[in-house]
Amino acid sequence: MSSNVKSFLRKYTMVIALVVVFILFVGLTGGRLLYAQNMSNLMLQNGYVLVMACGMLLCILTGGNIDLSVGSVICLVGGIAAVFLSNFGMNPILTILICLVIGLAVGCWQGFWIGYVRIPPFITTLAGMFMFRGFGRLVLDNKTLAIKDKTFLGIFTNYVKIPGLDDAQCWSAVIVGVVAAAYVLVSTARSRANKAKKGYRQNSAASDFGRAIIIAALLIWYSYLLSQYKGIPFMLIWVVIICLIYNFITSKTAFGRYFYAVGGNEKATQLSGIDTNKIYFIAYANMGLLAGLAGLLCAARVGSVNGSTGESFEMDAIGSCFIGGASAYGGSGTIGGVVIGALLLGVINMGMSIMGIGDSWQYVVKGAVLMIAVVFDVVSSRKNG
């Protein structure tokens, strides 16, 4: 096997796996996976996982560290939102802002112990997992609390509707898909032109444009499916905004590279003048903020919160990162990979649910996929080393 083929397979292993798994479940479900409603729900059901995974990636980049408390923070923040809205009738915008601040405060609390006192992240967040779950249940008084505020629910669960354009079918979704596809093609051309101007080495035109054309086609196809159901969900907009922000931070800014540097070699990073304590603190403070947002998304989608809300969500976020190519040792991983990992888990969950397979086997399969991904990463790292 040529080195180019090996490089291609190593780089796009999870993309290939996603395509194979998707085609497999399309066949096993008799094509039901491709229904417009299922394709829309695929993103809705995994929206808060993607939001959490963007924050989890920053924690993992610092050295393979994880945050076990995010599911409990979702319960706490969602419970506080439900109490504010249902029991106190608080303004929904104010409620959202307060809940985000609470999530950030939780993250700062854990970031302080991890970054400045240097308590191991596993122990700190394990303690947080118990503490914040308990606080969440106390806030809810161990009851299930429904959320009926239409403004709050609409901010996260409504669909884009343009009068006159989306009356019979939601054509605005198709328009957005075409614009996004055009942007992918134009940005690819610009990137190649800039690299050529600066004399940088780059992939062949066939490789870059081939990938861009495939992505553009998938965007148009998915947007067309959305147009056949209810259009573009607000939750998708939230997720796309978060992913774009964190992709920019991790790939285009010097600050984002600090997380990779800490995970790659913390001592060398310190010697270069970077405050590694601060990087750890920011990673977990940020994780708390995104867990707070995920709590709001989850509460709005379900329409209620109870003491079990968010259980095992942290595992989906962690799994999305590692399946998407984040190194178990830290120092490598991308937001694009996180999206692939989350979609892979989402396709497995939805496909098995459509087939009527119970939660027990879903856990078995997700665990096996995660184990395979981590083994692949470890073996590849040894060979490259």
Rosetta blueprint (number, residue, H / E / L):
1 M L
2 S L
3 S H
4 N H
5 V H
6 K H
7 S H
8 F H
9 L H
10 R H
11 K H
12 Y L
13 T H
14 M H
15 V H
16 I H
17 A H
18 L H
19 V H
20 V H
21 V H
22 F H
23 I H
24 L H
25 F H
26 V H
27 G H
28 L H
29 T L
30 G L
31 G L
32 R H
33 L H
34 L H
35 Y L
36 A H
37 Q H
38 N H
39 M H
40 S H
41 N H
42 L H
43 M H
44 L H
45 Q H
46 N H
47 G H
48 Y H
49 V H
50 L H
51 V H
52 M H
53 A H
54 C H
55 G H
56 M H
57 L H
58 L H
59 C H
60 I H
61 L H
62 T L
63 G L
64 G L
65 N L
66 I L
67 D L
68 L L
69 S L
70 V H
71 G H
72 S H
73 V H
74 I H
75 C H
76 L H
77 V H
78 G H
79 G H
80 I H
81 A H
82 A H
83 V H
84 F H
85 L H
86 S H
87 N H
88 F L
89 G L
90 M L
91 N L
92 P H
93 I H
94 L H
95 T H
96 I H
97 L H
98 I H
99 C H
100 L H
101 V H
102 I H
103 G H
104 L H
105 A H
106 V H
107 G H
108 C H
109 W H
110 Q H
111 G H
112 F H
113 W H
114 I H
115 G H
116 Y L
117 V L
118 R L
119 I L
120 P L
121 P H
122 F H
123 I H
124 T H
125 T H
126 L H
127 A H
128 G H
129 M H
130 F H
131 M H
132 F H
133 R H
134 G H
135 F H
136 G H
137 R H
138 L H
139 V H
140 L H
141 D L
142 N L
143 K L
144 T L
145 L E
146 A E
147 I L
148 K L
149 D L
150 K H
151 T H
152 F H
153 L H
154 G H
155 I H
156 F H
157 T H
158 N L
159 Y E
160 V L
161 K L
162 I L
163 P L
164 G L
165 L L
166 D L
167 D L
168 A L
169 Q L
170 C L
171 W H
172 S H
173 A H
174 V H
175 I H
176 V H
177 G H
178 V H
179 V H
180 A H
181 A H
182 A H
183 Y H
184 V H
185 L H
186 V H
187 S H
188 T H
189 A H
190 R H
191 S H
192 R H
193 A H
194 N H
195 K H
196 A H
197 K H
198 K H
199 G L
200 Y L
201 R L
202 Q L
203 N L
204 S L
205 A H
206 A H
207 S H
208 D H
209 F H
210 G H
211 R H
212 A H
213 I H
214 I H
215 I H
216 A H
217 A H
218 L H
219 L H
220 I H
221 W H
222 Y H
223 S H
224 Y H
225 L H
226 L H
227 S H
228 Q H
229 Y L
230 K L
231 G L
232 I L
233 P E
234 F H
235 M H
236 L H
237 I H
238 W H
239 V H
240 V H
241 I H
242 I H
243 C H
244 L H
245 I H
246 Y H
247 N H
248 F H
249 I H
250 T H
251 S H
252 K H
253 T L
254 A H
255 F H
256 G H
257 R H
258 Y H
259 F H
260 Y H
261 A H
262 V H
263 G H
264 G H
265 N L
266 E H
267 K H
268 A H
269 T H
270 Q H
271 L H
272 S L
273 G L
274 I L
275 D L
276 T H
277 N H
278 K H
279 I H
280 Y H
281 F H
282 I H
283 A H
284 Y H
285 A H
286 N H
287 M H
288 G H
289 L H
290 L H
291 A H
292 G H
293 L H
294 A H
295 G H
296 L H
297 L H
298 C H
299 A H
300 A H
301 R H
302 V H
303 G L
304 S E
305 V E
306 N L
307 G L
308 S L
309 T L
310 G L
311 E L
312 S L
313 F H
314 E H
315 M H
316 D H
317 A H
318 I H
319 G H
320 S H
321 C H
322 F H
323 I H
324 G L
325 G L
326 A L
327 S L
328 A L
329 Y L
330 G L
331 G L
332 S L
333 G L
334 T L
335 I H
336 G H
337 G H
338 V H
339 V H
340 I H
341 G H
342 A H
343 L H
344 L H
345 L H
346 G H
347 V H
348 I H
349 N H
350 M H
351 G H
352 M H
353 S H
354 I H
355 M L
356 G L
357 I L
358 G L
359 D H
360 S H
361 W H
362 Q H
363 Y H
364 V H
365 V H
366 K H
367 G H
368 A H
369 V H
370 L H
371 M H
372 I H
373 A H
374 V H
375 V H
376 F H
377 D H
378 V H
379 V H
380 S H
381 S H
382 R H
383 K H
384 N H
385 G L
